[in-house]
Amino acid sequence: MIEIQGTLDAIWRIEGARIVAALAKMTGDVGLAEDLAQEALVDALSQWPESGVPRNAGAWLTAVAKRKAIDGWRRAERLDERYRAIAHDLEEVAEDEWQPIPDDVLRLIFAACHPVLSRQAQVSLTLRVVGGLTTEVIARMLLVPVATVQQRIVRAKKTLSAAKVPFEVPEPNEWNDRLAAVLGVVYLIFTEGYAATSGERWVRTEVANEALRLGRVVAGMLPREPEVHGLVALMEFQASRFAARVGSDGSPVLLADQDRRRWDRSQIGRGQAALRRADSAARGRGNYALQAAIAECHAVARTFEQTDWSRIVLLYEALGRLAPSPVVELNRAVAVSMATGPESALRIVDGLDTRALRGSHLLPSVRGELLARLGRIEEARSELLTAAALTANKQQKSVLEAKAALL
């Protein structure tokens, strides 16, 4: 059973978003689509130990879920109406010829990010339904309690139902109303791949690469939107370091210790090209473009010591004014510590409003590093151990515990 559960989890990570997209298209209801998919997973868990894993497991799950939908419509005495809708879908040839959003998963993201929902609800619902992330993971990513995420998702589904919002792909003139949420979802999925919030692995390249692929598709759809190119540039720069971020045993390799010869220079070049496209709009750099510019500073530095930390501090200051958050301030403090020393950086950290970071390992891990550099060893060790206790990622926990042990 444990082996089947692991196989099913792996299949869901790869196929989940497409399964939900197919079901949402069939039923016209994102919430119902997710429920049907979950019921199909339960069936798989009970049947596969005896029958074996199907050759095309994703198709099996989709077929089971569709049968459940039809059974439900039969019970609701609306089968004829739904059959007509399904037949109409099958007869549509235009879809095979051209789609304004040329990707099933991206269509689902745009559909789920409906403007009737708040931005927070859009992101939470889409990460759950499309990204297949658990509420625990989403809560860690958004720095909010698990109960808050659960409430947002439940309320979002009820809101869509109450507003009679059908599952449909928005027309191009409606994309801008949803773009900010779509980009936010894509980047959060990438972030979970870049530095997993839980589990055995520190980097989940397949998740990050899927987000990067989606970002490139959006850039092709909206070539004049600078923030789309800014996001693609940021993800290209970050992904260029994947080969050097993990040791042969799966342990994390921190930025200062990475072999920069293993960085993907062609991917860095693609990031620089995307950032130039963002800048060519001459509208000033937005949130993602500023983060991409920071990532570029790391990407072009020949060594860790040669990094232009002063420029990174300036970019973080601009980012903090444009998109203020405690995480941005923490990152600025790290850059300040490298540019002018740990003492001034610690003042920044100690002046933060920590309510949003409560329960996160980020604050104690940064504070522990700064205290260690100041020679305040006992305080540093305490902070690092606190951070280790707060993270749910096994590899991250090992790194923090090792740092504490070295002190």
Secondary structure in CASP SS format (residue, H / E / C, confidence):
PFRMAT SS
TARGET T0000
AUTHOR 0000-0000-0000
METHOD secondary structure of the structure
MODEL  1
M C 1.00
I H 1.00
E H 1.00
I H 1.00
Q H 1.00
G H 1.00
T H 1.00
L H 1.00
D H 1.00
A H 1.00
I H 1.00
W H 1.00
R H 1.00
I H 1.00
E H 1.00
G H 1.00
A H 1.00
R H 1.00
I H 1.00
V H 1.00
A H 1.00
A H 1.00
L H 1.00
A H 1.00
K H 1.00
M H 1.00
T H 1.00
G C 1.00
D C 1.00
V H 1.00
G H 1.00
L H 1.00
A H 1.00
E H 1.00
D H 1.00
L H 1.00
A H 1.00
Q H 1.00
E H 1.00
A H 1.00
L H 1.00
V H 1.00
D H 1.00
A H 1.00
L H 1.00
S H 1.00
Q H 1.00
W H 1.00
P H 1.00
E H 1.00
S H 1.00
G C 1.00
V C 1.00
P C 1.00
R C 1.00
N C 1.00
A H 1.00
G H 1.00
A H 1.00
W H 1.00
L H 1.00
T H 1.00
A H 1.00
V H 1.00
A H 1.00
K H 1.00
R H 1.00
K H 1.00
A H 1.00
I H 1.00
D H 1.00
G H 1.00
W H 1.00
R H 1.00
R H 1.00
A C 1.00
E C 1.00
R C 1.00
L H 1.00
D H 1.00
E H 1.00
R H 1.00
Y H 1.00
R H 1.00
A H 1.00
I H 1.00
A H 1.00
H H 1.00
D H 1.00
L H 1.00
E H 1.00
E C 1.00
V C 1.00
A H 1.00
E H 1.00
D H 1.00
E H 1.00
W C 1.00
Q C 1.00
P C 1.00
I C 1.00
P C 1.00
D C 1.00
D H 1.00
V H 1.00
L H 1.00
R H 1.00
L H 1.00
I H 1.00
F H 1.00
A H 1.00
A H 1.00
C C 1.00
H C 1.00
P C 1.00
V C 1.00
L C 1.00
S C 1.00
R H 1.00
Q H 1.00
A H 1.00
Q H 1.00
V H 1.00
S H 1.00
L H 1.00
T H 1.00
L H 1.00
R H 1.00
V H 1.00
V C 1.00
G C 1.00
G C 1.00
L C 1.00
T C 1.00
T H 1.00
E H 1.00
V H 1.00
I H 1.00
A H 1.00
R H 1.00
M H 1.00
L H 1.00
L C 1.00
V C 1.00
P C 1.00
V H 1.00
A H 1.00
T H 1.00
V H 1.00
Q H 1.00
Q H 1.00
R H 1.00
I H 1.00
V H 1.00
R H 1.00
A H 1.00
K H 1.00
K H 1.00
T H 1.00
L H 1.00
S H 1.00
A H 1.00
A C 1.00
K C 1.00
V C 1.00
P C 1.00
F C 1.00
E C 1.00
V C 1.00
P C 1.00
E C 1.00
P H 1.00
N H 1.00
E H 1.00
W H 1.00
N H 1.00
D H 1.00
R H 1.00
L H 1.00
A H 1.00
A H 1.00
V H 1.00
L H 1.00
G H 1.00
V H 1.00
V H 1.00
Y H 1.00
L H 1.00
I H 1.00
F H 1.00
T H 1.00
E H 1.00
G H 1.00
Y H 1.00
A C 1.00
A C 1.00
T C 1.00
S E 1.00
G E 1.00
E C 1.00
R C 1.00
W C 1.00
V C 1.00
R C 1.00
T H 1.00
E H 1.00
V H 1.00
A H 1.00
N H 1.00
E H 1.00
A H 1.00
L H 1.00
R H 1.00
L H 1.00
G H 1.00
R H 1.00
V H 1.00
V H 1.00
A H 1.00
G H 1.00
M H 1.00
L C 1.00
P C 1.00
R C 1.00
E C 1.00
P H 1.00
E H 1.00
V H 1.00
H H 1.00
G H 1.00
L H 1.00
V H 1.00
A H 1.00
L H 1.00
M H 1.00
E H 1.00
F H 1.00
Q H 1.00
A H 1.00
S C 1.00
R C 1.00
F H 1.00
A H 1.00
A H 1.00
R H 1.00
V E 1.00
G C 1.00
S C 1.00
D C 1.00
G C 1.00
S C 1.00
P E 1.00
V C 1.00
L C 1.00
L H 1.00
A H 1.00
D H 1.00
Q C 1.00
D C 1.00
R H 1.00
R H 1.00
R H 1.00
W C 1.00
D C 1.00
R H 1.00
S H 1.00
Q H 1.00
I H 1.00
G H 1.00
R H 1.00
G H 1.00
Q H 1.00
A H 1.00
A H 1.00
L H 1.00
R H 1.00
R H 1.00
A H 1.00
D H 1.00
S H 1.00
A C 1.00
A C 1.00
R C 1.00
G C 1.00
R C 1.00
G C 1.00
N H 1.00
Y H 1.00
A H 1.00
L H 1.00
Q H 1.00
A H 1.00
A H 1.00
I H 1.00
A H 1.00
E H 1.00
C H 1.00
H H 1.00
A H 1.00
V H 1.00
A C 1.00
R C 1.00
T C 1.00
F C 1.00
E C 1.00
Q C 1.00
T C 1.00
D C 1.00
W H 1.00
S H 1.00
R H 1.00
I H 1.00
V H 1.00
L H 1.00
L H 1.00
Y H 1.00
E H 1.00
A H 1.00
L H 1.00
G H 1.00
R H 1.00
L H 1.00
A C 1.00
P C 1.00
S C 1.00
P H 1.00
V H 1.00
V H 1.00
E H 1.00
L H 1.00
N H 1.00
R H 1.00
A H 1.00
V H 1.00
A H 1.00
V H 1.00
S H 1.00
M H 1.00
A H 1.00
T C 1.00
G C 1.00
P H 1.00
E H 1.00
S H 1.00
A H 1.00
L H 1.00
R H 1.00
I H 1.00
V H 1.00
D H 1.00
G C 1.00
L C 1.00
D C 1.00
T H 1.00
R H 1.00
A H 1.00
L H 1.00
R C 1.00
G C 1.00
S C 1.00
H C 1.00
L H 1.00
L H 1.00
P H 1.00
S H 1.00
V H 1.00
R H 1.00
G H 1.00
E H 1.00
L H 1.00
L H 1.00
A H 1.00
R H 1.00
L C 1.00
G C 1.00
R C 1.00
I H 1.00
E H 1.00
E H 1.00
A H 1.00
R H 1.00
S H 1.00
E H 1.00
L H 1.00
L H 1.00
T H 1.00
A H 1.00
A H 1.00
A H 1.00
L H 1.00
T C 1.00
A E 1.00
N E 1.00
K H 1.00
Q H 1.00
Q H 1.00
K H 1.00
S H 1.00
V H 1.00
L H 1.00
E H 1.00
A H 1.00
K H 1.00
A H 1.00
A H 1.00
L H 1.00
L C 1.00
END
